[in-house]
Amino acid sequence: MAIGVSTVACTIVIHAMALSATLNFIRREKKRGREGVSFWGDLAIVARVISFALLAHLMEIALWAVLFMICGEFREFGVAFYHSAVNYTTLGYGDVIMTPSWRLLGPLEAANGALMFGVSTAMIFAVIQWLVQARFVDLRN
C-alpha cells in the first residue's frame, strides 16, 4: 500500500506540472490578446490544453507500468503499459491480471486515474469557460 500511495503522490506532482504549464500558457495567450478572438484560435488553445492533460495521463500510466515491472509483475514494458492503461482508465478488461500480493495496486491505480481525469476535466472546462467569457465580452462591445 505504501508503494501505491507513493506512486499516487508522484502522479499528483506530474499533474501539477501539467496544470502549471496550462496556467503559464493561458497567461501568455491572455497577454497576447488571443483569447476569444476567433473560433480557430480558441480551438488551438483548447487543443493545446487537452494535449497537456493527455501527456500527463500517459506519463502517469507509464509510471504505474514501471512500478509493475519493478514489482516483478511484468517483464515487457508494453504489457505493463497496457495493463496500467486498462487500470488507470477503469476499463478493466481483466485479460492480464497480477499476482495476489500486488493485486491491490490495480484498484488503487483506477482510483488514481479517475481522480486525475477529474482534475483534467476541471482544467479543460475552466479554459473553455474563460474563452466563452472572453468571446461574450467581445460580443457586448
BELKA-V86746 format. One record per residue. RES is the residue in one small letter. SS is DSSP state (H for helix, E for strand, C for the rest). NEAR is the number of other C-alpha atoms within 8 Angstrom. Layout:
res:RES ss:SS near:NEAR
res:RES ss:SS near:NEAR
//
This chain:
res:m ss:C near:6
res:a ss:H near:5
res:i ss:H near:6
res:g ss:H near:10
res:v ss:H near:8
res:s ss:H near:8
res:t ss:H near:10
res:v ss:H near:10
res:a ss:H near:8
res:c ss:H near:8
res:t ss:H near:10
res:i ss:H near:9
res:v ss:H near:8
res:i ss:H near:11
res:h ss:H near:12
res:a ss:H near:8
res:m ss:H near:8
res:a ss:H near:11
res:l ss:H near:9
res:s ss:H near:8
res:a ss:H near:9
res:t ss:H near:10
res:l ss:H near:8
res:n ss:H near:8
res:f ss:H near:8
res:i ss:H near:8
res:r ss:H near:8
res:r ss:H near:8
res:e ss:H near:10
res:k ss:H near:9
res:k ss:H near:7
res:r ss:C near:6
res:g ss:C near:7
res:r ss:C near:10
res:e ss:C near:12
res:g ss:C near:13
res:v ss:C near:10
res:s ss:C near:7
res:f ss:H near:7
res:w ss:H near:6
res:g ss:H near:11
res:d ss:H near:13
res:l ss:H near:8
res:a ss:H near:8
res:i ss:H near:8
res:v ss:H near:11
res:a ss:H near:8
res:r ss:H near:8
res:v ss:H near:11
res:i ss:H near:9
res:s ss:H near:8
res:f ss:H near:11
res:a ss:H near:11
res:l ss:H near:8
res:l ss:H near:8
res:a ss:H near:11
res:h ss:H near:10
res:l ss:H near:8
res:m ss:H near:9
res:e ss:H near:10
res:i ss:H near:12
res:a ss:H near:10
res:l ss:H near:10
res:w ss:H near:12
res:a ss:H near:13
res:v ss:H near:11
res:l ss:H near:8
res:f ss:H near:11
res:m ss:H near:13
res:i ss:H near:7
res:c ss:C near:7
res:g ss:C near:7
res:e ss:C near:11
res:f ss:C near:9
res:r ss:C near:8
res:e ss:C near:7
res:f ss:H near:10
res:g ss:H near:6
res:v ss:H near:9
res:a ss:H near:15
res:f ss:H near:13
res:y ss:H near:8
res:h ss:H near:11
res:s ss:H near:14
res:a ss:H near:9
res:v ss:H near:11
res:n ss:H near:14
res:y ss:H near:14
res:t ss:C near:10
res:t ss:C near:9
res:l ss:C near:7
res:g ss:C near:7
res:y ss:C near:6
res:g ss:C near:5
res:d ss:C near:4
res:v ss:C near:6
res:i ss:C near:7
res:m ss:C near:7
res:t ss:C near:7
res:p ss:C near:6
res:s ss:C near:5
res:w ss:C near:9
res:r ss:C near:10
res:l ss:H near:9
res:l ss:H near:9
res:g ss:H near:9
res:p ss:H near:9
res:l ss:H near:9
res:e ss:H near:14
res:a ss:H near:12
res:a ss:H near:9
res:n ss:H near:10
res:g ss:H near:12
res:a ss:H near:11
res:l ss:H near:8
res:m ss:H near:11
res:f ss:H near:8
res:g ss:H near:8
res:v ss:H near:8
res:s ss:H near:9
res:t ss:H near:8
res:a ss:H near:8
res:m ss:H near:9
res:i ss:H near:11
res:f ss:H near:8
res:a ss:H near:8
res:v ss:H near:10
res:i ss:H near:9
res:q ss:H near:8
res:w ss:H near:8
res:l ss:H near:11
res:v ss:H near:9
res:q ss:H near:9
res:a ss:H near:10
res:r ss:H near:11
res:f ss:H near:8
res:v ss:H near:8
res:d ss:H near:9
res:l ss:H near:6
res:r ss:H near:5
res:n ss:C near:4
//
